[in-house]
Amino acid sequence: MCGPSIEFADFISFIRLEKEYAAIPKHLAIREGLEDLLICIGFMVSKVIFSPIFEINYLTSDEFYYKSYIYKVDH
């Protein structure tokens, strides 16, 4: 539904590390995957911590809409 289109055969080759994907070092792929996981966990933790401070209902209200740009960035 979103993202670049890819042929199914290329996807299977990537999953099986065949053809042009055979040269991908597994340890780098694992490290990068773990880095992405840690970033996601960090965003989830920050969401839980900062949700009481930044209420979505206020950010989508008319009152907030008409505030100045400086106010929106500063708060």
DRENVEX-485431 format. One record per residue: residue number from 0; residue in three letters; chain; x, y, z of N, C-alpha, C in turn. Coordinates in steps of 0.001 Angstrom, whole numbers, plus 524288, in hexadecimal, padded with zeros to 5 digits. Example, Ala and Ser with C-alpha at 12.3 -4.5 7.8 and 13.67 -1.06 7.14 Angstrom:
# DRENVEX-485431
ATOM   nr  rest  kette    nxx    nyy    nzz   caxx   cayy   cazz    cxx    cyy    czz
ATOM    0   ALA      A  83386  7E9C6  81E78  8300C  7EE6C  81E78  83390  7F31C  81E78
ATOM    1   SER      A  83232  7F736  81BA8  83566  7FBDC  81BE4  83264  8001E  81EBE
***
This chain:
# DRENVEX-485431
ATOM   nr  rest  kette    nxx    nyy    nzz   caxx   cayy   cazz    cxx    cyy    czz
ATOM    0   MET      A  80320  7FB5D  80000  80000  80000  80000  80350  804E9  80000
ATOM    1   CYS      A  80802  80480  80201  80B73  80910  801E3  8110F  8072D  8014D
ATOM    2   GLY      A  81467  80AB8  7FFC6  819DA  80948  7FF08  81AF2  807D5  7F963
ATOM    3   PRO      A  81FD1  806BC  7F83B  8212B  8056A  7F2D2  81F1F  7FFF6  7F169
ATOM    4   SER      A  81DC5  7FF53  7EC7E  81BFD  7FA2F  7EACD  820AE  7F693  7EA2C
ATOM    5   ILE      A  81FD2  7F19B  7EB01  82405  7EDC3  7EA9F  821A9  7E8B1  7E87C
ATOM    6   GLU      A  8248F  7E623  7E54A  822CA  7E120  7E332  82306  7DD05  7E786
ATOM    7   PHE      A  81F44  7D982  7E781  81F17  7D576  7EB81  823EF  7D1FE  7EB4C
ATOM    8   ALA      A  825D4  7D0DE  7E698  82A88  7CD99  7E607  82F3E  7D051  7E881
ATOM    9   ASP      A  82F9C  7D57F  7E7F6  833E1  7D861  7EA7E  8335E  7D826  7F068
ATOM   10   PHE      A  82E97  7D87A  7F250  82DB2  7D81A  7F7F3  82F7B  7D2CD  7FA0A
ATOM   11   ILE      A  82E15  7CEB1  7F752  82FAB  7C967  7F8FB  8359E  7C8E0  7F8BA
ATOM   12   SER      A  83808  7CB0C  7F4BC  83DC1  7CAE2  7F459  8403B  7CDCC  7F8E5
ATOM   13   PHE      A  83DE8  7D221  7FA68  83FEF  7D51B  7FED6  83F6C  7D200  803EA
ATOM   14   ILE      A  83AEB  7CF9A  804C1  83A06  7CC94  80984  83DC9  7C7F9  809CF
ATOM   15   ARG      A  83EC0  7C566  80569  8422E  7C0D6  8054F  847EB  7C23D  80480
ATOM   16   LEU      A  8490F  7C749  803E6  84E65  7C939  802E4  850CF  7C68D  7FE27
ATOM   17   GLU      A  84DE7  7C6A6  7F9DE  84FB6  7C45C  7F4F9  850F0  7C8B1  7F10F
ATOM   18   LYS      A  8535C  7C736  7ECC4  854A7  7CABA  7E86A  857B4  7CF73  7EA57
ATOM   19   GLU      A  855EB  7D430  7E8FD  858E8  7D8E3  7EA71  858AF  7DA04  7F051
ATOM   20   TYR      A  85536  7D76A  7F31B  854C8  7D83A  7F8BF  85849  7D491  7FBE4
ATOM   21   ALA      A  85B00  7D108  7F958  85E4E  7CD40  7FC10  862F2  7CFD6  7FEBE
ATOM   22   ALA      A  86477  7D46C  7FCF5  8690B  7D708  7FF29  867C2  7DA56  803FA
ATOM   23   ILE      A  862E3  7DA6A  805A2  86175  7DD7D  80A44  8637A  7DAB6  80F1D
ATOM   24   PRO      A  866DC  7DD49  81221  868CD  7DAD0  816F1  86475  7DA72  81B08
ATOM   25   LYS      A  863A9  7D5D9  81D0E  85F65  7D502  820C7  8602E  7D810  825CC
ATOM   26   HIS      A  8650E  7D87C  827A5  865E6  7DB3E  82C9A  86489  7E101  82C26
ATOM   27   LEU      A  86551  7E35E  82799  863CE  7E8D9  826E9  85DE0  7E967  826B9
ATOM   28   ALA      A  85B55  7E5BC  8243D  8559E  7E5EC  823EF  8533D  7E555  8295A
ATOM   29   ILE      A  8556D  7E1E4  82C7A  8536F  7E11D  831C7  85464  7E600  8350A
ATOM   30   ARG      A  85912  7E848  8349B  85A46  7ECFD  83796  856AA  7F182  83625
ATOM   31   GLU      A  855D1  7F246  83122  8525E  7F683  82F6C  84CBF  7F589  8311C
ATOM   32   GLY      A  84B1F  7F0AE  8310E  845DB  7EF63  832E6  84540  7F086  838B0
ATOM   33   LEU      A  8493C  7EF37  83BBC  84911  7F05A  84158  8492C  7F637  84265
ATOM   34   GLU      A  84C22  7F922  83F48  84C2F  7FED4  83FDE  846BB  8010C  83EE0
ATOM   35   ASP      A  84426  7FF34  83ACE  83ED5  800FF  839AB  83B1A  7FF88  83E11
ATOM   36   LEU      A  83BC9  7FADB  84035  8387F  7F92A  8448E  83941  7FCB7  84944
ATOM   37   LEU      A  83E1D  7FE09  84A88  83F2C  80179  84EF7  83CEE  806ED  84E1B
ATOM   38   ILE      A  83D30  808D5  84953  83ADA  80DEC  8481F  834F5  80DB5  848F4
ATOM   39   CYS      A  83278  8098A  8472F  82CD5  808F2  847E0  82B5F  8089F  84DA0
ATOM   40   ILE      A  82E63  805BE  850A2  82D61  8055C  85641  82E00  80AB5  858C4
ATOM   41   GLY      A  831F3  80DAD  8571B  832B6  812F5  85925  82E0F  81676  85804
ATOM   42   PHE      A  82BEF  8162A  85341  82752  81943  851F9  8228F  81785  8551F
ATOM   43   MET      A  82201  8126A  855FE  81D98  8108A  8591B  81DFD  81270  85EBE
ATOM   44   VAL      A  822BB  8123A  860F2  82381  81418  8664D  82270  819F1  8669F
ATOM   45   SER      A  82458  81CF9  862D4  82365  8229A  862E5  81D98  823CD  86248
ATOM   46   LYS      A  81AC6  820AC  85F4B  81519  82163  85EBB  81267  820B0  863FC
ATOM   47   VAL      A  813F9  81CAE  866E0  81194  81BA8  86BF7  812F2  82007  86FCE
ATOM   48   ILE      A  817C6  821DF  86FB0  81978  825EC  8735E  81704  82B32  8721A
ATOM   49   PHE      A  816EA  82CA8  86D18  8153E  831E1  86BA6  80F71  8325B  86A44
ATOM   50   SER      A  80C90  82E19  86A27  806FB  82E6C  868E3  803F3  831E4  86CA9
ATOM   51   PRO      A  804F0  8319F  871C3  80206  83522  8753D  80353  83AEA  87459
ATOM   52   ILE      A  807E5  83C1B  8725F  80982  84189  8718F  80732  843B1  86C86
ATOM   53   PHE      A  8076B  840BB  8684D  8058D  8426B  8632F  8007F  83F92  861E1
ATOM   54   GLU      A  7FC27  841F8  8633B  7F723  83F7D  8623A  7F59A  8403C  85C87
ATOM   55   ILE      A  7F458  83BFE  859F9  7F2EB  83C1F  85477  7EDFA  83F55  853A1
ATOM   56   ASN      A  7EA55  83F01  85735  7E573  841F8  85696  7E68A  847D4  85658
ATOM   57   TYR      A  7EA2A  849BE  8597E  7EB72  84F4A  85956  7EE49  850AF  85440
ATOM   58   LEU      A  7F1C1  84D52  8527B  7F4B2  84E69  84DB7  7F134  84E7E  848E4
ATOM   59   THR      A  7ECBA  84BEF  84924  7E91C  84BEE  844B6  7E495  84FB5  84577
ATOM   60   SER      A  7E4B3  852D4  849A1  7E068  85673  84AB5  7E104  85B7F  84797
ATOM   61   ASP      A  7DCC0  85E58  84721  7DCD6  86370  84480  7E036  86755  8477D
ATOM   62   GLU      A  7E01D  866F5  84CAB  7E341  86A8A  84FE2  7E90F  86A24  84E7F
ATOM   63   PHE      A  7EB09  86568  84E09  7F07F  864A5  84CAD  7F18A  86635  84701
ATOM   64   TYR      A  7EDD1  8654C  84398  7EE6E  86691  83E0C  7EF83  86C62  83D38
ATOM   65   TYR      A  7ECFC  86FAA  8403F  7ED88  8754C  83F81  7F214  877AD  84298
ATOM   66   LYS      A  7F4F9  87491  8455B  7F9AC  87687  8480A  7FDE4  877A4  84407
ATOM   67   SER      A  801A5  87AE8  84588  805E5  87C37  841F0  8098E  8778F  84135
ATOM   68   TYR      A  80C99  877D7  83D0D  8104A  873B1  83BEF  8145D  87332  8404B
ATOM   69   ILE      A  81613  8779E  8424B  81A00  87797  84685  817BE  874DA  84B51
ATOM   70   TYR      A  812E6  875F4  84C9C  81065  87361  850FE  81032  86D7B  8502B
ATOM   71   LYS      A  80ED7  86BDF  84B6C  80E5F  86645  84A54  8139F  8638B  84ABD
ATOM   72   VAL      A  817BC  86609  848F3  81CE6  863AB  8492B  81F03  863C0  84EBA
ATOM   73   ASP      A  81E02  867F3  85183  82023  8689F  856BF  81D5E  86538  85AC0
ATOM   74   HIS      A  8186F  8641A  859F1  81584  86108  85DBC  814E6  85BB7  85B97
***
